[in-house]
Amino acid sequence: MELAFGDKTKLVYVLMPEYAEGNITFSSNNPSVANVTTLGEVTALSIGTANITITFKGNKNYEKTTKTIKIKVNKANSTVNIGSSVLDYGNSLNITADTTGAKGITAKLDGKDAKVNGYTIEIPVLNAGSHTLTVTTIPEENYNAVTENATITVRKLNSTLTVNNVTFDYNSIGSTTVTFTGATGVNAIVVNQYQANVTVNGTNITVSHLNAGKYTLQVTTIAEENYNPVTKTASITVNKLKTTLSGKSIATVYNVNKNLVITLKDSKGNALNGVNITVQLKDAKTYTTKNGQIKVSTKGLAPNAYTAKITFKGNTNYEKTSKNTVKVTVKKATPKITAKKKTFKRTVKTKKYNIALKTNQNKAMKGVKVTLKVNKKTYSAKTNKKGIATFKITKLTKTGKYTAIVKFAGNKYYNAKAVKQKIIVK
């Protein structure tokens, strides 16, 4: 049997049932090379040979017997793990080799000796591309040397490019400047506008021969060896004036009308009259400006937090614009409960107690459930079309003064409301 240094194995043997009363022992004639445990587990401890003896001591029915197994322990392969690496151009790298059975390493980078400090290989700045790192172990006494190759990939950096937007009037020349690194220059075109005249002079780009409208300037770097070209775009605007929408966020209460006021102006601060603005709160509606303004009613909006989406689509002379940051907050309204002090005779079995429930606008709230709690008992009733709810109190038979609590639990439009009142029984 051959083992590598450091290996472990367990000897396999067969003991027939009739031998069960006997004992098995294991011994090694050279335990410094191959050691064996009482369970037959062998460990290779050094290079050399050893004999492992398996002994059946015998029992009342069977004689003692032995078997010898020769163990040869060979050198194990050392191991080295470096893995492939990826880095960007301009960066150096230290790679630490993970080894076993080695007292050191040597390394070559693209066939040339690399600097090694212990188990760490110093990788200098390399040109972009693929490089081969070869690492060989300097083995310890009981190990063989091994060699492993790894790939070091140096990625090109993207060149950098900044392009400014261009704005000019029709039949004139617009210009912009660019900045770049990792490039010798740039090329530029106006996308899908072959009649445009584009001139590049170092970091300055001029554009002409464009009709009124919006266009895209596309600029690409002429990359150096270790860099990738990049493309950036900038907008070209000819003629149209920009516009701005403004409006202050508002807060109101359900069913209380408060107008959201929106103002539209051009880039020179002039109000735009007679143009359409679309505002979406719950639904989208279109309004026409007067003195540059529109007023949007909030009446009927359910309690909630809204963001007004405001859009001016633009026209011949003005650019489109939009605003989505104006908030409209509609809070729940607080209803009114009218409950009066009431006196009942003790002898009246069913005592009827009326209350009135009205909106914050003083309108009757019909078909609404309200509750009355008196003397630890709770009664419920619904309001009629006039907002009147009648409670039938049936178990208030003792004379005294009672605190009655009338309560409306609230809903998605109205806050909860509760009032206290005295009920007297004589």
HUCOR-V579184 format. One record per residue. RES is the residue in three letters. PHI is phi in whole degrees, -180 to 180 (* if undefined). OMEGA is omega in whole degrees, -180 to 180 (NA if undefined). Layout:
# HUCOR-V579184
RES_PHI_OMEGA + RES_PHI_OMEGA
This chain:
# HUCOR-V579184
MET_*_179 + GLU_-113_176 + LEU_-127_172 + ALA_-94_179 + PHE_-49_179 + GLY_90_180 + ASP_-70_173 + LYS_-130_176 + THR_-151_178 + LYS_-118_180 + LEU_-70_-180 + VAL_-106_179 + TYR_-141_-179 + VAL_-117_178 + LEU_-117_-178 + MET_-68_-177 + PRO_-56_-176 + GLU_-72_178 + TYR_-93_-167 + ALA_-60_-177 + GLU_-84_179 + GLY_-89_180 + ASN_-120_177 + ILE_-109_174 + THR_-128_180 + PHE_-128_178 + SER_-147_179 + SER_-120_178 + ASN_-80_-180 + ASN_-144_-174 + PRO_-65_176 + SER_-73_176 + VAL_-95_180 + ALA_-136_180 + ASN_-97_-180 + VAL_-130_179 + THR_-94_179 + THR_-66_179 + LEU_-98_178 + GLY_85_179 + GLU_-92_-175 + VAL_-105_177 + THR_-122_178 + ALA_-83_-172 + LEU_-105_179 + SER_-161_-179 + ILE_-74_179 + GLY_147_179 + THR_-128_177 + ALA_-152_175 + ASN_-107_176 + ILE_-102_-179 + THR_-106_175 + ILE_-104_-175 + THR_-121_169 + PHE_-98_-173 + LYS_-73_-179 + GLY_87_177 + ASN_-148_-174 + LYS_-67_-178 + ASN_-110_-173 + TYR_-132_-179 + GLU_-82_176 + LYS_-63_176 + THR_-145_-180 + THR_-136_175 + LYS_-145_-179 + THR_-114_178 + ILE_-118_180 + LYS_-87_179 + ILE_-112_174 + LYS_-113_-179 + VAL_-105_180 + ASN_-100_174 + LYS_-63_173 + ALA_-92_174 + ASN_-74_169 + SER_-67_179 + THR_-127_175 + VAL_-143_-180 + ASN_-130_179 + ILE_-121_178 + GLY_69_177 + SER_-82_-178 + SER_-131_177 + VAL_-130_177 + LEU_-144_-180 + ASP_-88_178 + TYR_-54_179 + GLY_99_-179 + ASN_-103_170 + SER_-99_-173 + LEU_-155_169 + ASN_-108_180 + ILE_-114_179 + THR_-101_-180 + ALA_-80_176 + ASP_-98_-175 + THR_-125_166 + THR_-134_178 + GLY_69_-179 + ALA_-129_176 + LYS_-103_177 + GLY_171_179 + ILE_-143_166 + THR_-122_-177 + ALA_-146_173 + LYS_-129_178 + LEU_-119_-175 + ASP_52_176 + GLY_85_180 + LYS_-110_-179 + ASP_-56_177 + ALA_-106_-180 + LYS_-76_-178 + VAL_-122_176 + ASN_-122_-174 + GLY_71_176 + TYR_-109_-177 + THR_-109_-180 + ILE_-103_-180 + GLU_-91_179 + ILE_-102_-179 + PRO_-77_175 + VAL_-65_-178 + LEU_-118_173 + ASN_-68_179 + ALA_-61_179 + GLY_141_-178 + SER_-108_-178 + HIS_-127_-178 + THR_-108_175 + LEU_-107_180 + THR_-114_-178 + VAL_-121_179 + THR_-123_179 + THR_-79_166 + ILE_-98_-166 + PRO_-75_169 + GLU_-75_-171 + GLU_-56_-173 + ASN_-98_-175 + TYR_-131_173 + ASN_-96_175 + ALA_-74_175 + VAL_-134_-180 + THR_-126_177 + GLU_-133_176 + ASN_-104_176 + ALA_-138_180 + THR_-101_172 + ILE_-110_-179 + THR_-103_178 + VAL_-104_-178 + ARG_-85_173 + LYS_-66_172 + LEU_-83_170 + ASN_-74_170 + SER_-63_180 + THR_-108_-177 + LEU_-152_173 + THR_-125_-179 + VAL_-126_178 + ASN_-89_176 + ASN_-67_-178 + VAL_-120_175 + THR_-132_177 + PHE_-157_-179 + ASP_-84_177 + TYR_-57_177 + ASN_69_173 + SER_-133_-176 + ILE_-113_175 + GLY_-103_-180 + SER_-141_176 + THR_-149_176 + THR_-115_177 + VAL_-124_171 + THR_-127_-179 + PHE_-153_171 + THR_-135_-180 + GLY_68_-178 + ALA_-148_178 + THR_-96_-180 + GLY_172_179 + VAL_-139_167 + ASN_-112_-178 + ALA_-146_174 + ILE_-142_168 + VAL_-99_-171 + VAL_-61_175 + ASN_61_178 + GLN_-129_-172 + TYR_-73_178 + GLN_-80_-178 + ALA_-68_177 + ASN_-103_-178 + VAL_-117_180 + THR_-124_177 + VAL_-109_177 + ASN_-131_-177 + GLY_67_180 + THR_-101_-179 + ASN_-110_178 + ILE_-122_175 + THR_-116_-177 + VAL_-132_177 + SER_-151_179 + HIS_64_176 + LEU_-123_172 + ASN_-74_178 + ALA_-62_178 + GLY_145_180 + LYS_-115_-177 + TYR_-139_179 + THR_-120_174 + LEU_-92_-179 + GLN_-112_-177 + VAL_-123_-179 + THR_-127_179 + THR_-75_170 + ILE_-96_-165 + ALA_-75_171 + GLU_-77_-170 + GLU_-56_-174 + ASN_-98_-176 + TYR_-131_173 + ASN_-94_173 + PRO_-71_175 + VAL_-128_179 + THR_-122_176 + LYS_-127_178 + THR_-122_176 + ALA_-138_-180 + SER_-89_173 + ILE_-114_180 + THR_-117_180 + VAL_-118_167 + ASN_81_-169 + LYS_-62_176 + LEU_-83_177 + LYS_-77_179 + THR_-130_178 + THR_-133_174 + LEU_-110_177 + SER_-138_179 + GLY_-178_-180 + LYS_-93_175 + SER_-64_-179 + ILE_-130_174 + ALA_-129_-180 + THR_-146_-179 + VAL_-116_-179 + TYR_-49_178 + ASN_70_172 + VAL_-103_-175 + ASN_-75_173 + LYS_-140_-174 + ASN_-86_169 + LEU_-88_-176 + VAL_-103_-179 + ILE_-118_-180 + THR_-120_179 + LEU_-117_178 + LYS_-134_174 + ASP_-88_-174 + SER_-67_178 + LYS_-97_177 + GLY_90_180 + ASN_-87_177 + ALA_-72_-180 + LEU_-101_-177 + ASN_-102_173 + GLY_69_177 + VAL_-113_-175 + ASN_-94_175 + ILE_-125_177 + THR_-102_179 + VAL_-124_177 + GLN_-116_170 + LEU_-108_171 + LYS_-86_176 + ASP_-123_178 + ALA_-86_177 + LYS_-134_-178 + THR_-108_-178 + TYR_-127_178 + THR_-108_-176 + THR_-70_171 + LYS_-132_-173 + ASN_56_177 + GLY_81_-175 + GLN_-126_168 + ILE_-130_177 + LYS_-123_-176 + VAL_-110_-179 + SER_-73_177 + THR_-101_-177 + LYS_-64_178 + GLY_94_177 + LEU_-73_177 + ALA_-67_178 + PRO_-55_-179 + ASN_180_173 + ALA_-105_-177 + TYR_-114_169 + THR_-116_-179 + ALA_-73_174 + LYS_-97_-171 + ILE_-112_-176 + THR_-136_167 + PHE_-113_-172 + LYS_-78_-179 + GLY_82_176 + ASN_-151_-174 + THR_-58_-172 + ASN_-105_-173 + TYR_-129_178 + GLU_-76_175 + LYS_-72_177 + THR_-154_178 + SER_-149_179 + LYS_-146_-177 + ASN_-127_-176 + THR_-118_-179 + VAL_-86_-176 + LYS_-99_173 + VAL_-124_-179 + THR_-110_178 + VAL_-109_-179 + LYS_-93_176 + LYS_-64_176 + ALA_-84_177 + THR_-107_-177 + PRO_-75_179 + LYS_-114_175 + ILE_-115_176 + THR_-108_179 + ALA_-133_-176 + LYS_-102_175 + LYS_-64_-174 + LYS_-139_177 + THR_-117_180 + PHE_-122_170 + LYS_-79_-179 + ARG_-61_-174 + THR_-76_179 + VAL_-76_-175 + LYS_-68_-180 + THR_-110_-176 + LYS_-99_-177 + LYS_-94_-177 + TYR_-125_-176 + ASN_-103_172 + ILE_-133_178 + ALA_-122_178 + LEU_-119_-178 + LYS_-133_-180 + THR_-75_175 + ASN_-64_176 + GLN_-96_177 + ASN_67_177 + LYS_-106_-177 + ALA_-62_174 + MET_-103_-175 + LYS_-96_177 + GLY_68_-177 + VAL_-108_179 + LYS_-79_174 + VAL_-132_-179 + THR_-126_176 + LEU_-130_178 + LYS_-115_180 + VAL_-146_179 + ASN_52_176 + LYS_67_177 + LYS_-120_-177 + THR_-110_178 + TYR_-116_178 + SER_-130_179 + ALA_-158_177 + LYS_-115_180 + THR_-75_175 + ASN_-89_-176 + LYS_-64_177 + LYS_-96_179 + GLY_82_-178 + ILE_-96_175 + ALA_-117_-180 + THR_-113_178 + PHE_-98_177 + LYS_-104_-177 + ILE_-90_-172 + THR_-111_-174 + LYS_-126_177 + LEU_-122_-169 + THR_-112_180 + LYS_-99_179 + THR_-68_179 + GLY_152_177 + LYS_-108_-176 + TYR_-123_174 + THR_-93_178 + ALA_-104_177 + ILE_-114_177 + VAL_-100_-173 + LYS_-137_169 + PHE_-111_-171 + ALA_-75_-179 + GLY_90_176 + ASN_-152_-175 + LYS_-72_180 + TYR_-107_-172 + TYR_-128_175 + ASN_-72_172 + ALA_-65_-179 + LYS_-145_178 + ALA_-142_176 + VAL_-133_178 + LYS_-112_177 + GLN_-153_-178 + LYS_-97_170 + ILE_-118_-177 + ILE_-112_176 + VAL_-117_-179 + LYS_-111_NA
